[in-house]
Amino acid sequence: MAIKILGLHHANVHMQRHEQALDFYGRILGLERDPALPFNPDRPNYWWHLGDQGTQIHSPAFSGNGQGPNANHFALMVEDIEEAKRVFTEEGIQFREQQAPGRALQIFVQDPAGNTLEFFQPPVWQDR
């Protein structure tokens, strides 16, 4: 049985400096920042709204090349995260689980070409 995908939630694109995200995604593209997620200098990231479908671009800033455990990726919402884990396990696809306080369980996998995909079952926030 295939995993039931509900839709695209976000694309995560790393920036070297948070000012780059403000200029490109804010000023040039005119995207609106998610007001529920204020900027935190200890973890510089902006979440940008793409229309009214709930899809976003996340633009964390750090010095690096977008590699690492939460590298450039896109996130898909699934109907049942436990079913997704079962399918990945059955198919021999390794995944990494992550759950930040107040957030839904996320799992990360790599496709055959090495692209990182995130999966989670809505809602993203458990305490909203």
N, C-alpha and C positions, 0 to 999 in steps of 0.2 A: 504494500500500500504506500502511496506517495504522501509526502507531507502536504498538508493543506495550507497554502500561502494566502493570506488575507490582503496583502499589499506591501508596498514599499513604505517604510517609515522615514529613513534618512540615509543620506550619503555622508560619510565622514572623510573630510579632506584636511590634512595637516598643513599648517602654515608655519613658517619660521618665526614670524612675529605677529602678535595679535593685531597690530596696526594694519598689516596687510589685509586681514579679513575685513576690518572696518572700512578700509578704502574700497576694496574690490567688491565684496558682497553687499556692503551697506551703501556706499556712495555711488559706485558705478552701476551695479545691478539694481540698486534701490530696494533691496530686500529688507523686511522688517525683522528686528531681533525679537526672540521670544521673551516677553516681559516677565514671565514666571521664572526665568533662569538668569539671575543677575550675574554680571561679570565677576569672577573671583581671580585676583592676581596670582594666587597660589596654584590655580589650575585654569589658566587662561583658555577660555573656550566661548564661542558665540554659537547660539542655535538660531538659525535663520528660517523663517516661514516661507514656504513656497505655495502660494495660493491658499485656498481654504480647505484643502483635503487632508491637512495634518502632516503632510510630508515636509521634511526639513533638510537643510544642509548644516552639519556641525563642522566647525572650523577651529579645532584646538591648535594652540600655538606652542611650539617647543623647538629647540635647536635639534635638528636631526633630519632624516630623509623620509619620514612617514613609515618607517619600519617599526616592528615591535608588536607586542601582544594585542594592541587595539589600533593597528596601523590603518592606513587608508582602507575603507571598507564601505559596504552598503548594508543596511539593516532591513530585514524582512519580518513582518508580523506574521505569526502562525496561529492557527486555531488552537493547537495543543502542543505545548513545549515538550511534554513528556513523550508524546508520539514522535516528535522530531528526534529526540534523543534515542528513542528505540530504533527508528529507521537508520540513523547514522551508525549506531552500534551494530545493527544487523548487516549493514553494508560494509562494515569495516572502516568507516570514516571516523578518524579521530576528531574530537571536539574538546574545547576548553569551556568550562562553566565560569561565570562571574556573576556576583550579585552584590551591588553596592547598597548601602543602607537606604531603605525606602523605595528601592527600584525592583523591577521585575527581574527574574532570572534571565540571564543572557547566555547564549551559547555561541561560540565562534568556531567556524570551520574554514578550511581552505578548499577551493575547487581544484580540479586537476591541473589548472594553470598556475596555481599558487595565489589566486585572489582571495582575500579574506571576506567572509560573509558573516554577519551577525543575525541571530534569530532570537525572537522573544515573543511571548504571549501577552497581548495587551491586558490591562493597561500598563504603560511604561512605569508610571509612578504608583506605588501601593498606598501612599498616604495622602493622596489628593482627593 
